[in-house]
Amino acid sequence: MACEAAKGGALLLTSSQMMKTHRFFRAGLWLLAAWLVTPVFGAAPGEIAPFKKPKPDESDAFFASRHIPRLKIEIGPKEVEQLNRANREYVRCTVREDDKFVYEFVGVHLKGAAGSFRGLGDKPALSLNFDKFRDNQKFHGMDKLHLNNSVQDGTLMHESISRSLFLDAGVPVGRAGHVLVTLNGRDLGPYVLIEGFDRTFLKRHFKDPDGNFYDGGFCQDLDAEKKLVTNDKIKGQPDLKAVWAAAHEPDATKRYQRLQQVLDVDRFYTFVALELMISHWDGYVRNRNNYRLFVPKESGKLIFMPSGMDQVLGDPNFDLWGMGGQVATKLMETPEGKKAYRERVTWLYQNVFKTEVLHARVDEMAEKLKPINAQHFPNSAADLKRRLTARAQVIAKQVGIPVVPAAPRKPVALNKTEQWQSKNEAGTPQFTTPTPNGKRCLFIRATGETTASWRATVPLELGPYRFEGMVRTQGVVSDGNIGGGLRVSGGTRNGGLIGDTEWKKVEFDFDSTGGEMAIVCELRAKKGDVWFDLDSLRVVPR
């Protein structure tokens, strides 16, 4: 049954009309996107075995697009009342995409756990099911998706970068993108969109989607009763009990053999390794949380899939051997399991967890997110790249991979006038390059509320640095004592020079993730003058 076109205002297309109108155009787009993004692996001995690539479909073009759509979600008063009473039960809503397409009778309910759950009047995380109340209705080829409020991930990038690693390594997981959300007329800002675990997802990744699919539950291992999402007529969960029993076989040799029969061990090594490599403290391996389980009919072997990866890459020293999930713990206690796991971490580090590739993905996401907040996301990208690099260095150390020492970093002089460009952010500042008493300077004068700077862009290697130079002020008046000072773009100064000061050495410490950085000589003041001694300005390694 087709959705009715919206009445009044701009002409909107229903989901059915949209799919008919763009069938051939979209087919070409998603086939091209699938060709571009599908991972390819060989079958070299001792490495990850070849895996079935996800079937290309319309959703590939959606996740490959650089466009961030706006979803306007409209929930009626009766349905709002129902959600307030039972926030995990689906109610009907209407979803409008970019004021061009409308999806009616979409199922919606609130989602989120202790840290991320927010009420309907706040910034709630939501689950949308497009064919819950209308058969065969899809959103860019997907039935179910989640809108994460990302209150525990200010970068909005953790889910995307983590899921890309699992998909590269052949572990099925929902993809991540970004949308802007309006709920009943309230602009809620950016959300992370996550592809849902459902039958459509299973069809993309498995030959037969009719196997047993389970939700892992909240902080529960395999000995706890699971929610069976598919095949609810199957009673007793014998497949999970078989894995649990095999993992607890007292004899280590027999345990390994029994696990080989009921667990997709090869893919499990990858699952365990990547959860710990991304410091996923709230996943199955460490916390028995945020995971899904699938037993395909064709193999009958249990497959673990990750979820809820908004809180990752927080601790660069995260232990690759610390495990809480019993299946992981018991497998790695066997001599065969321990050896194979170490080899898998090494292979993933060398072939999948590649910092230059991950940095490029972060930069691409930050560029996509710029229209939302041009200042925030470049800073988030720099921080995330720094954490990825730090984590990679620790992983190499933990598994004994030799790291080629970097060449000694050298100081960078910033004493050429042509290196510097003036930038006015507020007010009517005066910029000059005077030479008082023969001293070459960069000069800024504030004659009203002013934010102004001289900036230079320099390439820096990875590591900690200090930007330093001699600064003098005269008559500087500034709220918060910010005044004149030095920093890097994205960095925040804690105070600065105000009033009348003689030449004084000023320093600003920062970390470089590698690549170009903008160096800033700045004045934030209501009035006053600042001079920066050009010949003293330099960036030095710490």
C-alpha positions in Angstrom: 0.0 0.0 0.0 1.5 3.4 -1.0 1.8 6.3 1.4 -0.4 9.2 0.6 1.2 12.4 -0.6 1.4 15.1 2.0 -1.2 17.8 1.7 -0.2 21.5 1.6 3.2 23.1 1.4 5.9 21.7 -0.8 5.1 18.6 -2.9 6.4 15.5 -1.2 6.8 12.1 -2.7 5.8 9.0 -0.8 8.2 6.2 -0.3 6.6 4.0 -3.0 6.6 6.9 -5.5 10.2 7.7 -4.7 11.3 4.1 -5.2 9.5 3.9 -8.6 10.8 7.3 -9.8 14.4 6.7 -8.9 14.7 2.9 -9.5 17.1 2.9 -12.3 19.1 5.9 -11.2 19.6 4.4 -7.7 20.4 1.0 -9.0 23.4 2.5 -10.8 24.4 4.5 -7.7 24.4 1.6 -5.3 26.1 -0.8 -7.7 28.9 1.8 -8.2 29.1 2.4 -4.4 29.2 -1.3 -3.7 32.0 -1.7 -6.1 33.9 1.2 -4.5 33.5 0.2 -0.8 33.3 -3.6 -0.8 36.4 -5.0 1.0 38.5 -7.6 -0.8 40.8 -10.1 0.9 43.0 -12.9 -0.3 43.3 -16.3 1.3 46.9 -16.3 2.3 47.8 -19.1 4.8 47.4 -18.1 8.4 45.4 -15.0 7.7 41.7 -14.3 7.7 39.8 -16.8 5.7 37.8 -15.5 2.7 34.4 -14.3 3.7 31.1 -13.7 1.9 30.9 -10.1 0.8 27.6 -8.3 1.7 25.2 -8.3 -1.2 25.1 -4.8 -2.8 21.8 -3.0 -2.6 20.3 0.5 -2.5 21.6 1.2 1.0 25.2 1.3 -0.3 24.7 4.6 -2.1 23.1 6.1 1.1 26.2 5.3 3.2 28.6 6.4 0.5 26.9 9.8 0.0 28.5 12.9 1.5 25.0 14.5 1.9 23.6 14.6 5.5 19.8 14.4 5.2 17.4 16.0 7.6 14.7 13.7 9.0 11.6 15.4 10.3 9.8 13.0 12.6 6.2 13.8 13.5 4.6 11.9 16.4 1.0 12.5 17.2 -0.3 13.5 20.7 -1.9 10.1 21.3 1.4 8.3 20.3 3.4 10.7 22.4 1.3 9.7 25.4 1.8 6.0 24.6 5.6 6.5 24.4 5.6 8.3 27.7 3.9 5.3 29.3 5.9 2.6 27.5 8.9 4.1 25.8 10.2 0.8 24.3 7.0 -0.1 22.5 6.5 1.0 18.9 4.0 3.7 18.0 3.2 5.2 14.6 5.0 8.3 13.3 5.6 10.1 10.0 9.2 10.7 8.7 9.9 13.4 6.1 13.3 13.3 4.4 14.8 16.6 3.2 11.2 17.9 2.7 11.2 15.8 -0.5 10.0 12.3 0.6 7.5 11.2 3.2 7.2 7.8 5.0 4.0 7.2 6.8 3.1 4.6 9.4 6.7 4.2 10.5 7.3 2.5 13.8 9.2 4.5 16.4 10.3 3.9 20.0 12.9 5.2 22.4 16.2 3.5 22.9 19.4 3.8 24.9 20.9 2.4 28.1 21.8 4.0 31.4 24.3 6.5 29.9 22.6 7.4 26.6 18.9 7.2 27.4 17.0 10.5 27.2 13.3 11.2 27.5 11.1 12.3 24.7 11.2 16.0 25.8 15.0 15.9 25.8 17.2 14.6 22.9 16.1 11.0 22.8 17.8 8.2 20.9 15.2 6.5 18.6 14.6 3.3 16.7 12.7 3.5 13.5 11.1 0.5 11.8 9.8 1.5 8.3 7.8 -1.7 7.7 6.5 -2.2 11.2 3.0 -0.9 10.3 3.3 -0.9 6.5 4.6 -3.9 4.6 7.6 -3.5 2.4 8.2 0.1 3.2 11.9 0.8 3.2 14.3 3.7 3.8 17.0 3.6 1.1 16.7 -0.2 1.1 16.6 -0.6 4.9 13.7 -1.7 7.1 15.1 -0.7 10.5 17.6 1.9 11.7 18.6 3.6 14.9 19.2 7.3 15.6 21.8 7.6 18.3 21.9 10.9 20.2 25.7 10.4 20.6 25.6 12.0 24.0 28.6 9.8 24.9 30.6 10.6 21.8 31.0 14.2 20.9 33.0 13.4 17.8 30.0 11.6 16.2 32.7 9.4 14.6 33.4 6.5 16.9 30.6 4.3 15.5 31.6 4.8 11.9 35.3 4.3 12.4 34.8 1.2 14.5 32.3 -0.5 12.3 34.4 0.1 9.2 37.2 -2.0 10.9 34.9 -4.9 11.6 33.4 -4.8 8.1 36.9 -4.7 6.6 37.8 -7.8 8.5 34.7 -9.7 7.6 32.6 -9.5 10.8 29.0 -8.6 10.0 27.9 -5.3 11.6 25.5 -2.5 10.8 26.9 0.5 9.0 26.9 4.0 10.4 26.1 7.4 8.9 24.8 10.8 10.0 21.5 12.7 9.8 20.0 15.9 11.2 16.8 15.3 13.2 13.8 17.4 13.9 11.2 15.9 16.3 7.7 17.5 16.3 9.2 20.8 15.2 12.2 20.8 17.6 15.6 20.9 16.0 17.6 18.2 17.8 20.8 18.6 15.7 23.1 15.8 14.4 22.5 12.2 15.1 24.5 9.0 14.3 22.3 6.7 12.1 23.0 3.0 12.6 21.8 0.3 10.3 19.5 -2.1 12.3 20.0 -5.8 13.0 17.1 -7.4 11.2 16.2 -9.8 8.5 17.2 -7.3 5.8 20.6 -7.0 7.4 20.9 -10.8 7.6 20.0 -11.2 3.9 22.9 -8.9 3.0 25.5 -10.9 5.0 24.3 -14.5 4.9 23.2 -17.0 2.3 20.3 -18.1 4.5 18.8 -15.4 6.9 16.6 -18.0 8.6 19.1 -19.0 11.3 18.7 -18.2 15.0 19.4 -14.5 15.7 19.7 -13.4 19.3 20.1 -10.1 21.3 23.0 -10.6 23.8 21.2 -8.7 26.5 22.5 -6.3 29.1 25.8 -7.4 30.7 24.9 -11.1 30.2 26.9 -14.0 29.0 25.7 -17.0 27.0 24.4 -18.8 30.1 21.6 -16.2 30.4 18.3 -16.6 28.5 18.5 -14.5 25.3 15.8 -12.7 23.3 15.4 -14.7 20.1 14.7 -12.2 17.4 14.1 -14.8 14.7 12.7 -18.4 14.8 10.8 -17.7 18.0 9.4 -21.3 17.8 12.8 -22.7 18.7 12.8 -23.4 22.4 15.6 -23.9 24.9 18.3 -22.2 22.8 20.3 -25.4 22.4 22.9 -23.8 20.0 23.9 -21.3 22.7 24.0 -24.0 25.4 26.3 -26.1 23.2 28.8 -23.2 22.9 28.7 -22.5 26.6 29.2 -26.2 27.4 32.1 -26.5 25.0 33.8 -23.4 26.5 33.6 -25.0 29.9 35.1 -28.3 28.9 37.8 -28.9 31.6 40.3 -30.5 29.2 41.9 -27.7 27.2 42.5 -29.9 24.1 39.0 -31.2 24.0 37.6 -27.7 24.7 39.3 -26.3 21.6 38.0 -29.2 19.5 34.5 -28.8 20.8 34.5 -25.1 20.2 35.6 -25.6 16.6 32.4 -27.6 16.1 29.9 -25.1 17.4 31.6 -21.6 17.2 32.8 -19.8 14.1 36.3 -19.7 15.7 38.1 -18.0 12.8 35.7 -15.0 12.8 35.6 -15.0 16.6 39.3 -14.4 16.8 38.8 -11.3 14.7 35.8 -10.2 16.7 37.7 -10.5 20.0 40.8 -8.8 18.7 39.1 -5.8 17.2 36.9 -5.2 20.3 40.1 -5.0 22.3 42.1 -3.1 19.7 39.5 -0.3 19.7 39.4 -0.3 23.5 35.7 -1.3 23.5 35.3 -1.7 27.2 31.6 -2.1 27.0 31.5 -4.9 24.4 31.1 -8.7 24.9 34.8 -9.4 25.3 35.4 -7.1 28.3 31.9 -6.4 29.7 29.5 -9.1 28.2 27.5 -6.3 26.7 26.5 -4.7 23.4 26.6 -7.8 21.1 24.4 -9.9 18.9 24.5 -13.6 18.0 23.6 -15.5 14.8 23.7 -19.2 14.0 23.4 -19.7 10.2 21.6 -22.8 9.1 24.4 -23.6 6.6 27.1 -23.9 9.2 25.3 -24.2 12.5 28.3 -22.3 14.1 27.7 -19.3 16.3 28.8 -15.9 15.1 29.3 -12.9 17.4 28.6 -9.4 16.1 29.5 -6.1 17.9 27.2 -3.2 18.8 27.1 0.0 20.8 30.6 1.3 19.9 30.2 5.0 20.9 32.6 4.8 23.8 35.8 3.5 22.2 39.5 4.5 21.9 39.4 6.1 25.3 42.4 4.2 26.8 45.4 3.8 24.6 46.9 1.3 27.1 43.8 -1.0 27.0 44.9 -4.6 27.7 44.7 -6.9 24.7 44.5 -9.9 27.0 42.0 -8.8 29.6 38.8 -10.6 29.0 35.5 -10.9 30.8 33.3 -12.8 28.3 33.6 -16.5 29.1 33.7 -17.8 25.6 36.7 -15.5 24.8 38.4 -16.2 28.1 38.1 -20.0 27.8 39.1 -20.1 24.2 42.2 -18.0 24.8 43.2 -20.2 27.7 43.8 -23.1 25.3 47.3 -23.2 23.8 45.9 -23.3 20.3 43.6 -20.4 21.0 46.2 -18.2 22.6 48.6 -18.7 19.7 46.0 -18.1 17.0 44.7 -15.0 18.8 48.1 -13.4 19.0 48.7 -14.1 15.3 45.3 -12.6 14.5 46.0 -9.4 16.4 49.3 -9.1 14.6 47.7 -9.7 11.2 44.9 -7.2 11.9 47.4 -4.6 13.0 49.4 -4.9 9.9 46.5 -5.2 7.4 43.4 -3.6 8.9 44.2 -1.3 11.8 46.4 0.9 9.5 46.6 4.4 10.9 47.1 6.1 7.6 43.9 4.5 6.3 42.0 5.3 9.4 43.2 8.9 9.5 42.0 9.4 5.9 38.5 8.0 6.9 38.4 10.4 9.9 39.4 13.4 7.7 36.6 12.4 5.2 34.0 12.2 8.0 35.1 15.5 9.4 34.8 17.2 6.0 31.3 15.8 5.6 30.3 17.0 9.1 31.8 20.5 8.6 28.5 22.1 7.5 27.0 21.1 10.9 29.8 22.8 12.8 32.8 24.0 10.9 34.9 24.6 14.0 34.1 21.6 16.1 34.7 18.6 13.8 38.3 19.5 12.5 39.3 19.6 16.2 37.4 16.3 16.9 39.2 14.7 13.9 42.6 15.8 15.1 41.9 14.3 18.6 40.5 11.1 17.2 43.5 10.6 14.9 45.8 11.2 17.8 44.0 8.5 19.8 44.1 6.1 16.9 47.9 6.6 16.5 48.5 6.2 20.3 46.4 3.1 20.3 48.3 1.6 17.4 51.6 2.2 19.1 50.5 0.4 22.2 49.1 -2.5 20.2 52.4 -3.0 18.5 54.2 -3.0 21.9 51.7 -5.4 23.4 52.1 -8.1 20.7 55.9 -7.4 20.2 55.8 -5.9 16.8 58.9 -3.9 16.1 58.1 -0.2 15.5 60.6 1.7 13.3 61.8 4.6 15.4 60.8 7.9 13.9 63.6 10.3 12.8 64.3 13.0 15.3 61.8 15.9 15.1 63.4 19.3 14.4 62.4 22.8 15.5 60.4 24.8 12.9 61.3 28.5 12.6 58.4 30.9 11.8 60.5 34.0 11.2 59.4 34.8 7.6 56.8 37.5 7.2 55.4 35.8 4.1 54.5 32.7 6.2 51.9 34.7 8.1 48.4 35.7 7.1 46.2 38.1 9.1 42.7 36.9 10.1 39.9 39.1 11.5 37.1 37.2 13.4 35.5 40.2 15.2 35.9 43.9 15.4 38.0 46.3 13.2 41.6 45.4 14.1 44.7 46.9 12.6 47.4 44.6 11.2 50.9 45.8 10.5 54.4 44.3 10.4 56.5 47.1 12.1 60.2 47.0 13.1 60.4 49.0 16.4 64.1 49.5 17.3 65.0 47.1 14.4 62.9 44.2 15.9 60.7 42.6 13.2 57.2 42.1 14.6 53.7 41.0 13.8 51.3 43.7 15.3 47.6 43.8 16.1 45.6 46.8 17.5 42.1 46.5 19.0 39.9 49.6 19.0 36.7 47.9 20.1 35.6 44.3 21.0 38.2 42.4 18.8 39.2 38.8 18.0 42.1 38.9 15.5 45.2 36.9 14.7 48.2 36.2 12.6 48.3 32.6 11.3 50.9 30.3 9.7 50.4 26.8 8.5 53.2 24.3 9.1 53.6 20.6 8.4 54.5 18.6 11.6 55.2 15.0 12.3 53.4 13.0 15.0 54.3 14.0 18.5 54.2 16.6 21.3 55.3 20.2 20.5 55.6 23.6 22.1 54.8 26.9 20.2 56.9 29.7 21.7 57.8 33.3 21.2 58.3 36.7 22.7 55.2 38.9 23.1 54.7 42.5 24.3 51.4 44.3 25.1 50.4 47.9 25.7 47.0 49.1 27.1 45.3 45.7 26.5 41.9 45.4 28.2 40.2 42.0 28.0 37.3 40.2 29.7 38.6 37.0 31.3 42.2 38.1 31.0 42.5 36.5 27.5 44.4 39.3 25.9 47.4 38.5 23.7 48.9 35.1 23.4 49.9 32.0 21.4 48.0 28.9 20.5 47.3 26.4 17.7 44.0 26.3 15.8 41.6 24.1 17.8 43.5 24.8 21.0 42.3 26.9 23.9 44.5 29.4 25.8 44.2 29.6 29.6 44.6 33.3 30.0 47.0 35.7 28.2 48.9 39.0 28.5 46.9 42.1 29.4 47.7 45.7 30.4 51.3 46.9 29.8 53.9 44.1 29.6 57.5 44.2 28.5 58.8 41.5 26.2 57.9 38.1 27.7 58.4 34.5 26.5 55.0 32.8 26.0 54.5 29.1 25.4 51.7 26.9 24.3 52.0 23.0 24.5 50.1 20.8 22.0 50.1 17.4 20.3 50.4 16.9 16.6 48.7 13.9 14.9 50.8 14.4 11.8 50.1 16.7 8.9 49.6 20.5 8.6 48.6 22.6 11.6 47.6 26.3 11.9 49.8 28.3 14.3 48.1 31.3 15.8 49.4 34.6 17.3 46.2 36.1 18.7 44.6 39.2 20.4 41.2 39.0 22.1 40.6 42.4 23.7 38.3 45.5 23.9 41.3 47.7 23.2 45.1 47.7 23.2 48.2 46.7 21.2 50.2 43.5 20.9 53.5 42.8 19.3 54.9 39.3 18.4 58.7 39.1 17.9 58.9 37.5 14.5 62.5 36.1 14.9 61.5 34.4 18.2 58.5 32.5 16.9 59.1 28.8 16.5 57.6 25.3 17.1 59.9 23.0 19.0 59.5 19.3 19.9 58.8 18.4 23.5 
